[in-house]
């Protein structure tokens, strides 16, 4: 059904805001596999000028050990938003739990 398909796609989307393009919802292959963490190991950003054109960059937020999971933040949302849009509710007590 459409609802199931929409849920599968939207739960894989990333939201990015840039000065040039405003707020965008994107499907980024491989980066969409990164799990959420309130204090992530990495962050993603838009790079307008790369050798091959515009790109989404993934950068470590801190030094990482070999084999350490690369996590990103899905944003500061309520637990209800996470449950509805991502299929889980974080229990880490971070920004998400403040709503």
NUPA-577593 format. One record per residue (C-alpha): residue in one letter; chain; residue number from 1; x, y, z. Coordinates in steps of 0.001 Angstrom, whole numbers. Layout:
! residues N
+----+----+-----+---------+---------+---------+
! aa ! ch !   i !      c1 !      c2 !      c3 !
+----+----+-----+---------+---------+---------+
!  A !  A ! NUM !       X !       Y !       Z !
...
+----+----+-----+---------+---------+---------+
This chain:
! residues 99
+----+----+-----+---------+---------+---------+
! aa ! ch !   i !      c1 !      c2 !      c3 !
+----+----+-----+---------+---------+---------+
!  X !  A !   1 !       0 !       0 !       0 !
!  X !  A !   2 !    1014 !    3633 !    -386 !
!  X !  A !   3 !    1239 !    4144 !    3399 !
!  X !  A !   4 !    3691 !    1279 !    3815 !
!  X !  A !   5 !    5804 !    2444 !     864 !
!  X !  A !   6 !    5833 !    6028 !    2167 !
!  X !  A !   7 !    6911 !    4783 !    5605 !
!  X !  A !   8 !    9746 !    2721 !    4155 !
!  X !  A !   9 !   11072 !    5660 !    2127 !
!  X !  A !  10 !   10555 !    8442 !    4666 !
!  X !  A !  11 !   12261 !    6472 !    7454 !
!  X !  A !  12 !   15430 !    6405 !    5292 !
!  X !  A !  13 !   15428 !   10154 !    4500 !
!  X !  A !  14 !   17832 !   12744 !    5860 !
!  X !  A !  15 !   16949 !   16406 !    6303 !
!  X !  A !  16 !   19567 !   18988 !    5374 !
!  X !  A !  17 !   19356 !   22788 !    5350 !
!  X !  A !  18 !   21697 !   24911 !    3226 !
!  X !  A !  19 !   21799 !   28623 !    2498 !
!  X !  A !  20 !   21600 !   28058 !   -1236 !
!  X !  A !  21 !   18858 !   25420 !   -1283 !
!  X !  A !  22 !   16934 !   25800 !    1984 !
!  X !  A !  23 !   15542 !   22751 !    3753 !
!  X !  A !  24 !   15705 !   19544 !    1718 !
!  X !  A !  25 !   14689 !   15969 !    2393 !
!  X !  A !  26 !   17170 !   13596 !     758 !
!  X !  A !  27 !   17757 !    9913 !     140 !
!  X !  A !  28 !   21511 !    9371 !     433 !
!  X !  A !  29 !   22576 !    5796 !    -384 !
!  X !  A !  30 !   24692 !    4151 !    2346 !
!  X !  A !  31 !   24456 !    7183 !    4669 !
!  X !  A !  32 !   20830 !    6218 !    5319 !
!  X !  A !  33 !   22142 !    3094 !    7090 !
!  X !  A !  34 !   23748 !    5182 !    9864 !
!  X !  A !  35 !   22016 !    4847 !   13229 !
!  X !  A !  36 !   20921 !    7778 !   15383 !
!  X !  A !  37 !   22769 !    8864 !   18490 !
!  X !  A !  38 !   22197 !   12045 !   20527 !
!  X !  A !  39 !   25994 !   12551 !   20595 !
!  X !  A !  40 !   26910 !   11180 !   17159 !
!  X !  A !  41 !   30288 !    9981 !   15970 !
!  X !  A !  42 !   29868 !   11891 !   12685 !
!  X !  A !  43 !   27868 !   14586 !   10961 !
!  X !  A !  44 !   26851 !   15160 !    7368 !
!  X !  A !  45 !   26868 !   18377 !    5374 !
!  X !  A !  46 !   26375 !   19724 !    1861 !
!  X !  A !  47 !   29474 !   20498 !    -211 !
!  X !  A !  48 !   28695 !   22622 !   -3271 !
!  X !  A !  49 !   32145 !   22477 !   -4820 !
!  X !  A !  50 !   33836 !   19097 !   -5114 !
!  X !  A !  51 !   35823 !   17604 !   -8000 !
!  X !  A !  52 !   32731 !   15696 !   -9148 !
!  X !  A !  53 !   30128 !   18367 !   -8366 !
!  X !  A !  54 !   27803 !   18882 !   -5387 !
!  X !  A !  55 !   27964 !   16165 !   -2730 !
!  X !  A !  56 !   26892 !   15153 !     742 !
!  X !  A !  57 !   29934 !   14784 !    2994 !
!  X !  A !  58 !   30216 !   12581 !    6061 !
!  X !  A !  59 !   32807 !   13792 !    8579 !
!  X !  A !  60 !   33913 !   12378 !   11920 !
!  X !  A !  61 !   32852 !   14529 !   14859 !
!  X !  A !  62 !   35677 !   13111 !   16977 !
!  X !  A !  63 !   38502 !   10586 !   16610 !
!  X !  A !  64 !   37085 !    7108 !   15938 !
!  X !  A !  65 !   38538 !    3718 !   16788 !
!  X !  A !  66 !   38755 !     903 !   14243 !
!  X !  A !  67 !   35440 !    -954 !   14186 !
!  X !  A !  68 !   33526 !    1799 !   16028 !
!  X !  A !  69 !   30004 !    2428 !   14734 !
!  X !  A !  70 !   29593 !    5625 !   12722 !
!  X !  A !  71 !   26410 !    7270 !   14003 !
!  X !  A !  72 !   24681 !   10519 !   13039 !
!  X !  A !  73 !   21983 !   12638 !   14658 !
!  X !  A !  74 !   18532 !   12466 !   13110 !
!  X !  A !  75 !   17763 !   15793 !   14816 !
!  X !  A !  76 !   16307 !   17015 !   18085 !
!  X !  A !  77 !   12815 !   15586 !   17837 !
!  X !  A !  78 !   10276 !   14367 !   20368 !
!  X !  A !  79 !   10122 !   10673 !   21214 !
!  X !  A !  80 !    6760 !   10595 !   19437 !
!  X !  A !  81 !    8305 !   12005 !   16233 !
!  X !  A !  82 !   11040 !    9359 !   16320 !
!  X !  A !  83 !    8488 !    6583 !   16856 !
!  X !  A !  84 !    6229 !    7818 !   14056 !
!  X !  A !  85 !    8888 !    8666 !   11455 !
!  X !  A !  86 !   11808 !    6348 !   12274 !
!  X !  A !  87 !   10161 !    3399 !   14024 !
!  X !  A !  88 !   11948 !    3788 !   17378 !
!  X !  A !  89 !   11987 !    6109 !   20390 !
!  X !  A !  90 !   15441 !    6958 !   21784 !
!  X !  A !  91 !   15987 !    6102 !   25421 !
!  X !  A !  92 !   19205 !    8126 !   25770 !
!  X !  A !  93 !   17572 !   10996 !   27675 !
!  X !  A !  94 !   19093 !   13586 !   25318 !
!  X !  A !  95 !   17331 !   16437 !   23551 !
!  X !  A !  96 !   14709 !   13991 !   22300 !
!  X !  A !  97 !   13464 !   13258 !   25835 !
!  X !  A !  98 !   13027 !   16949 !   26691 !
!  X !  A !  99 !    9826 !   17323 !   24653 !
+----+----+-----+---------+---------+---------+
